[in-house]
Amino acid sequence: MKIHEFQAKDLFRNFGIPVPSGKLATTPGQAVDNAKSIPGPPWVVKAQIHAGGRGKGGGVRLVRSLEEMSKAADAILSNPLITPQTGPAGQKVRQILIEEGLDIDREFYLGIVIDRKLESPVMIFSQAGGMEIEEVSAQHPELVLIESIDSAQGFMPYQARNFFYALDPMPDKKVFKEFSATMTRLYKLFLAKDCSLVEINPLVLTKSGSVVALDAKINFDDNALFRQKEIAQLHDPYEMDELEVKAAESNLNYIRLDGNIGAMVNGAGLAMATMDIIKLAGAEPANFLDVGGGASEEMVTNGLKIILSDERVKAILINIFGGIMRCDVLARGVVKAAKEVKINVPLIVRLEGTNVKEGREILKNSDLDFSVAQDIEEAARMVAKQVS
């Protein structure tokens, strides 16, 4: 689960990590009023959406007067924000963060993620802050420093020193305590809130010698939200696709894509393979939809309704391998959905596994107009032919 920057900074404050003074606004007038109580000018106006690259899209602006503040806030709130992570349609901005401008001396990158190979959290630090860390790692890997964290011991002072003494030029040693404290507190936050990623980019050193988290990004482990009730309440449904919200309410794993072939599959691995084969057949999947191994008739019905709600879908492929999930359950769910929502696009079905004969019989005896594929390769060819 993702949260907004202003929410992440509230958590930073709770853990003693320094952040700029700031207030949230939803209208240009509120932005101007908030700016009056924040140190400045200058001020920074920052769009609050769950997407990176806001600065490149014009979602982060430096203003030096209240008049500029009003114009910048209006421009950000009035138009969809297009970034490399939003797609060409962009994303509506509903709220902006107004912050004090800082007198910045240097910028750094600081983050914590789980390293699957090392099976432990790792802290990542770089003196090339304010840039995409993936680009820095690819072009200048020597600037990206990594320390593996022993979960039994936590982040150790010597690891902070390893980062600090690798800086070139090295800041005044008086700054080291602030760097070390920020890193230690960041790890405590990461651990306490079941985070999957915590990122400060940039972490800045001001000309007065203060270390401040200028930006904040936090992702949480969805599987741990049951014990993070306060964090779960920070979820913003407006930042999700409407169909993805409906799918989540039905406990379905659904991600909307840009193609026109709707796919319903049971099992994440099979769903990924199905999308690959659709692409190999010359078509593009419109979604990733995993109904799961233990899906009920109701979940299948809801899944098909969601696929049909996408106006871009021109054909549907149902690819089910009956293991835990029985093929007859899937068939009854499809028939039920067809009775509630008219299926006006070609439907290709591939069933194999538990109760496959019963499933095929249920579909055969229904009023559904569908085609049966013998294997996944044939199914992909058939569905691609419908949109070619």
N, C-alpha and C positions, 0 to 999 in steps of 0.2 A: 504494500500500500504506500502511496505517495502522499505527501502533504505540501502545503504552500511554503514559500520562503518565510513569510511572516510567522507562520506557526512553528517552523523549525527554529527561528530565532527566539521565540518565546521559550522553547525548550532549552536553547543555549543559555538564556538568562537564568533559568532555574538551576543549571549546573555550573554557573559561575563563569561562563565563556563570554568575553566582552563582545558586544555588538553595537552598531550605531544607534542613536536615538531615532525612533521612527513611529509613525502612526498609519493606520489603514484608512483608506478613503474609497468611496464608491461613486462619487460625483466630483466634477471639477471644483464646485464651490466648497465641498468638504475638504478637498485637497488643499485649497488656499487657506482655509481656516486652520487646518492641522499644521501647515507650514509655519504659521505665526508662532506656534508654541514649540517648534523644533529649532535647534541651533542652525543658523544659516543667515543669508545665503553663503555659498551655494547649497542647493538641495538636490536630491536624486529622486526621480519618479520611476518606479519599477512595476511593470505589469506582473500580476500574480496569476500565473497559469502553470500547469504541470508539463512544461516543455523547456528544454534547454535552448540556447542560442537566442535568448530574448534581445540581447544587445544588438545582434546582427539584424534583427527584424524591426528595430526601432522601439522595442519595448522597455528600454532603459535609457532615460534621458537626464542630462544635467541641466538644471535651470538656475538662473541667477536673480530672478525677480518674481514677485507674486503674479505678475502678468504672464510671464513665461510659464509659470507653474500651471495657471489656468489653461493655457493653450496646449501644453504638453499633456495634461491630464485628459482634456477633451479629445485630443487626437488618439490617445491610447485606448480610451474607453469607447470611442465611437466606431472604431474600425477593427475587423478581425486581425489578430496578430499572426503573421506568417513567419515561421522559423524553420530551420532544417528538420525539426522534429514534429511539426504540426501538419505537414503536408500542404499542398497548394491552396486548399480552401481556408487555411488558417484557423484560428481559435478565438472565440469571443472572450474579451477581457471584462470581468465583472467587478474587479477590485484592484486597487493599486496601493503600493507601499510608498509612503513619503518618508525619506530619511535625510539626516544631516549629511552634508558633504565633508569628507575628511581630507586632510593635507597628507597625501600618501607619499612615502619615501620608497618603499619596495613592496612587491606583491609576491606571494607564495601560494602554493597549492598544498592542501592537507586533507587527507581522506582516510577512511577505514572501510574495508570490504572483507568478505569471507573469501579466502583462497581455497578453492576446492582441492587443489593438488596437495597443498600443505595441511589441509584440514584444520585451519586455524584462521583467526582474524589477522589481517596485515594492515599496518599503517603505511600510507604512501605520502611522501613529502617531496616537493620540488620547488626550486627557486624560480621556476618559470611559471609563476602564477598568472591568473587572468586569461590563460589559454586553455584550449581543449587538451586535457591530459593525455588522451589517446594520440593526438597529433605530436605532442612533446615526446611521448614514449616511442613513437615510430621514427621521428626525425632526430631526436637527441636523447637516446635511452640513458646516457650517462647522467642526465639531469634528474632522472626519476629514481628516488631512493626508497627502498622498501625494508621494513622491519617486521618480522613475524612475531606475533604476540602469544606468549604462553598463557593459556586461559587460567592456569593455576596460579601464576605469578602476577599477571596483569602487565600493563605497560610499565617498563622499568626506566629509571633515570638515565642509565647509560645509553638507552636507545634514543632518547631525546638528544643526548650529547652527540651521538653518531650523526644525527641529522644536522645539528647546529654547526659542528666543526667542519662539515663538508661544504658549507656555504662559501661562496667566493664572489665578492668579498664577505668576510665574516662580520656580522653586526657587532656592536659593543657587547661585551660579555654581560653587562647589566640586563640586557634584553633576554638572556637565556632563561631566566626564571619564569618570565611570562610565556615564552615559547613552551617550556616544559610543562607548566601548569595547564596551558590550553590543551596540549596533547593528552595529558593525563585525564583531564575532565572530559575530553571528547570520547575517550575510550570508556569512561564510566557511563556516559550517556548511551553509547553504542550497546553496552552490555545490559544496562538497566532497562532499556526500552525495546529490547529484542530487534535491533536494527539490522538490516541487510546491507545498508550503505549509509555512511555519513560523510558529507563532503563540504569543505570550505574552499571556495575558489572565486575570488582570492581571499587568502588570509593576509592582511596588510600590516606593515610596520609603518606607523605614522612618523612624521618628522620630529614629533615630540618624544618618540621612543615607545609608544604604546602598540600592543599587538591586538588587532581587532578583526573579528570575522565579518568581512564585508558582504559575503553571500552565505547562504546556508541551504543545503539540500539533504533531506533524510528520506530513505525508504525503509519500510518495516516488513518483517517476516509475517506474511498473512496467517501462517499457521500458529503464530503466537498471539494473535489479536484477542483470543479468548481470555488471556490473562493481562491484556493491556486495554482495559475498558476505556480509559480516558483517551488513549491514542486512537482507538476505533472511532470515537466520536468526532475526530478531526477530518474524517473522510469527506470529500467534496464531490457529490454525485454529478455536479455540473461539468466536472473535468473528465467524465467518462462518456463514451458514445451512448446514446439513448438505448440502443439495442443491447449493449454490453451491460447496462444497468438492469434491464429486464432479465437477461440471462443470469446475472448474479443472484437476483431474487429467486430464481428457480434452481439455484445450485448447479448451473451449467457453466462449463468452461468455454467461453465464446470470445473471439476477437474478430472484429470487423476488418476486412481487407479491401483492396481496390478492384478486385476482379468481378466476374459475373456468374461464376459457378458456385452455387450454394452447396455446402458439403456437411453431412451429418455422419459422424463416425464415433465408434466407442473405443476409447483408449487414445492417449496422447501420441504414442508412437505411431499407431496406425493412422491417426489424423495427419501427422506430419508427412508420412509416406504417401498418403492420398493426395495431399496438396502438391507434393513433388511430381507425382505421376500426372496430375491434371496439367501442370505446367509443361511436362515433357510431351504431353499430347497436343500442346499448342494453345491451351486455354489458360485462364487465370482464376484462381479461387477467390470467392467473395468473402470467405470467412474461414476461421478455424473454429470448429464446434465439436467438442468432445463431450458426449453425454455420459461417459463413464461406464465402468464395467457393471455397476449395480443400478443402472438407470431404471426408473419405473415407467409405466405407461404414460403417466402424467408428464414426466420430464421429457419423454420423446415428443409428446404432443406440443408442449411448450417450445421445444427446440425447433420443430418444424414451423411453428407459427412465427418464431423470431426470424428464421431464414426467409420466410415469405414476406415479412415486413420490410425487407430490404428491396427497394425498387430496382436496384441494379441487377438483381438475380434474374437470369434468363433461363437457367436450367438447374436442376437439383440432382446431386448424386448422394445416395444413401449407401454407405459401405460399412456393413456390420459383420464382425466375426463373433459369433455367439460362444462365449466362454462362460463367464459369470452371468453376463446378460443373455437372455434367451431370445432367439429370433422371433418367436411368437409374440413376445412382449413388445418388441420393436414394431412388428406388423400391426398390432392392435393400436399402438400409439399413432402410427401414420394414418390409419383409417379414421381414427377419432379426430385427428387434426384436419383431415380432408373434409369431414362433415361440418366442422366449425369454421374453417377458412377454405375458400375455393382455391384449389391448386390449378393455376392457369399457365404453368410453365412445364416443359418436359421433365419427367421424373424417371431417373434410372436407379435401379435397386440391385445391389449385390449382397446376398446373404449367404453365410456359411456358418456351420457350427451347431451348437445346441438347439434342438427343435427347429432345424432349418426347414424341414418338410411342412411342419405346422405353420410356420411363418409364411412360406410361399403360398400355402393353401389359403390362408386368411387374405392375403393380398389378391390372389387370383379370384376369390369369390366376392371381392368388394367391387364397387363401381369405379375404382381408380383406373385412370389411363396411365400405365407405366410400362417401362421396358425392363427386362431382367438381363443382367450381365452374369456371365459364368465366372469371371475372375476380375481382379482389380484393373488389370491392363485393358481389358475389353470395356469395362465400365468407363474408364477415362476417355477412351476413343469415342465411345457412344455419346458421352456428355459434351465432349469438345465439338463433335459434329453438329450438335444442336445450336451452337453459337457461332459457327464458322461462316 
